[in-house]
Amino acid sequence: MARLSDGEHEERQNLLLRLLRRLRGGVRESEIAEELGWQRRTVNNYLNDLKEEKKAYREGRSWFTD
């Protein structure tokens, strides 16, 4: 599979961030993968990127954003 351009990567990251903001009560990786139609590993990679940027955090098995 071809790698995403920087713009596409940022667009997908923003899509994930909007989903986290909409689901204020927290959401699991598997739920995100199902909602967005992405592989769970892909979701994990994006969530870890957001975590490094301090835009998302994890409590237990659920992910949140400020």
Rosetta silent file (secondary structure, phi, psi, omega in degrees, C-alpha in Angstrom):
SEQUENCE: MARLSDGEHEERQNLLLRLLRRLRGGVRESEIAEELGWQRRTVNNYLNDLKEEKKAYREGRSWFTD
SCORE:     score description
SCORE:     0.000 S_00000001
   1 L     0.000  139.376 -178.931    0.000    0.000    0.000 S_00000001
   2 L   -71.007  146.942  177.210    1.281    3.462   -0.870 S_00000001
   3 L   -73.698  150.748  178.348    2.292    5.832    1.905 S_00000001
   4 L   -79.725  148.631  173.105    0.104    8.850    2.534 S_00000001
   5 L   -72.124  165.300  179.569    1.319   12.327    1.728 S_00000001
   6 H   -57.495  -40.117  179.864    1.811   14.705    4.654 S_00000001
   7 H   -64.206  -41.735  178.960   -1.459   16.453    3.788 S_00000001
   8 H   -67.473  -39.631  178.628   -3.410   13.198    3.731 S_00000001
   9 H   -61.950  -46.599  179.869   -1.841   12.108    7.021 S_00000001
  10 H   -63.308  -39.618  179.143   -2.797   15.403    8.672 S_00000001
  11 H   -62.431  -43.815  178.916   -6.326   15.179    7.247 S_00000001
  12 H   -68.147  -37.447  177.536   -6.818   11.697    8.694 S_00000001
  13 H   -63.359  -41.874  177.924   -5.349   12.789   12.020 S_00000001
  14 H   -65.988  -36.614  176.131   -7.816   15.699   12.134 S_00000001
  15 H   -60.658  -45.168  178.500  -10.684   13.338   11.315 S_00000001
  16 H   -64.088  -42.488  179.544   -9.711   11.172   14.276 S_00000001
  17 H   -62.527  -41.270  177.302   -9.385   14.197   16.545 S_00000001
  18 H   -63.029  -38.895  177.464  -12.882   15.392   15.574 S_00000001
  19 H   -62.886  -44.520  178.567  -14.254   11.945   16.388 S_00000001
  20 H   -61.551  -39.183  179.563  -12.614   12.012   19.822 S_00000001
  21 H   -67.446  -36.544  179.813  -14.082   15.454   20.496 S_00000001
  22 H   -69.994  -36.159 -178.106  -17.537   14.298   19.475 S_00000001
  23 L   -99.901   68.596 -173.947  -17.375   11.222   21.724 S_00000001
  24 L   -56.020  -26.669 -176.647  -16.538   13.072   24.943 S_00000001
  25 L   -78.183    2.896 -178.740  -17.178   10.001   27.135 S_00000001
  26 L    95.035  154.566 -177.640  -14.151    8.228   25.691 S_00000001
  27 E  -150.834  143.917  179.506  -13.842    5.639   22.967 S_00000001
  28 E   -87.412  156.852  179.652  -11.852    2.433   22.469 S_00000001
  29 H   -55.408  -42.810 -178.379   -9.509    1.777   19.567 S_00000001
  30 H   -62.954  -36.163  178.360  -11.763   -0.973   18.227 S_00000001
  31 H   -69.140  -39.252  177.273  -14.750    1.404   18.187 S_00000001
  32 H   -63.476  -45.628 -179.736  -12.723    4.032   16.343 S_00000001
  33 H   -58.731  -42.934  179.578  -11.568    1.458   13.795 S_00000001
  34 H   -66.698  -44.629 -178.228  -15.150    0.368   13.169 S_00000001
  35 H   -62.397  -42.447 -175.445  -16.453    3.947   12.942 S_00000001
  36 H   -93.938  -12.382 -178.835  -13.758    5.102   10.493 S_00000001
  37 L    73.924   28.762  179.481  -13.285    1.835    8.597 S_00000001
  38 L  -104.383  160.466  171.510   -9.563    1.750    9.426 S_00000001
  39 L   -68.558  147.725 -178.445   -7.394   -1.110   10.607 S_00000001
  40 H   -61.829  -37.024  178.705   -6.961   -1.147   14.372 S_00000001
  41 H   -63.030  -38.551  177.383   -3.179   -0.837   14.038 S_00000001
  42 H   -62.692  -45.065  177.629   -3.640    2.300   11.936 S_00000001
  43 H   -58.132  -45.586 -179.725   -5.888    3.772   14.631 S_00000001
  44 H   -59.448  -42.745  179.259   -3.259    2.939   17.254 S_00000001
  45 H   -62.276  -45.430  179.208   -0.554    4.722   15.251 S_00000001
  46 H   -65.947  -40.992  178.589   -2.643    7.859   14.856 S_00000001
  47 H   -62.713  -40.764  178.342   -3.661    7.859   18.525 S_00000001
  48 H   -65.662  -35.759  174.513   -0.039    7.567   19.588 S_00000001
  49 H   -61.938  -45.393  179.546    0.835   10.516   17.317 S_00000001
  50 H   -64.912  -35.808  178.446   -1.933   12.563   18.963 S_00000001
  51 H   -65.057  -44.226  178.360   -0.712   11.491   22.391 S_00000001
  52 H   -61.299  -33.438  179.882    2.843   12.640   21.618 S_00000001
  53 L   -86.023    3.277  179.642    1.427   15.991   20.498 S_00000001
  54 L    60.849   34.016  177.636   -0.580   16.174   23.774 S_00000001
  55 L  -103.574  -12.699  179.241   -3.854   16.307   21.824 S_00000001
  56 L  -147.879  156.271  177.080   -5.222   13.010   23.160 S_00000001
  57 E  -145.761  163.071 -176.081   -4.757   10.823   26.215 S_00000001
  58 E  -118.295  136.105  171.345   -5.697    7.367   27.370 S_00000001
  59 E  -128.556  115.828 -174.943   -7.406    6.257   30.559 S_00000001
  60 L    63.986 -124.105  179.502   -7.743    2.504   30.841 S_00000001
  61 L  -101.073   -0.040 -176.549   -8.838    1.288   27.425 S_00000001
  62 E  -104.393  148.887  178.495  -10.544    4.515   26.354 S_00000001
  63 E  -109.090  145.393 -177.351   -9.118    7.521   24.530 S_00000001
  64 E  -138.320  165.965  170.342  -10.076   11.146   25.199 S_00000001
  65 L  -134.457  159.472 -179.595   -9.207   14.645   24.094 S_00000001
  66 L   -77.483    0.000    0.000   -9.290   17.921   25.968 S_00000001
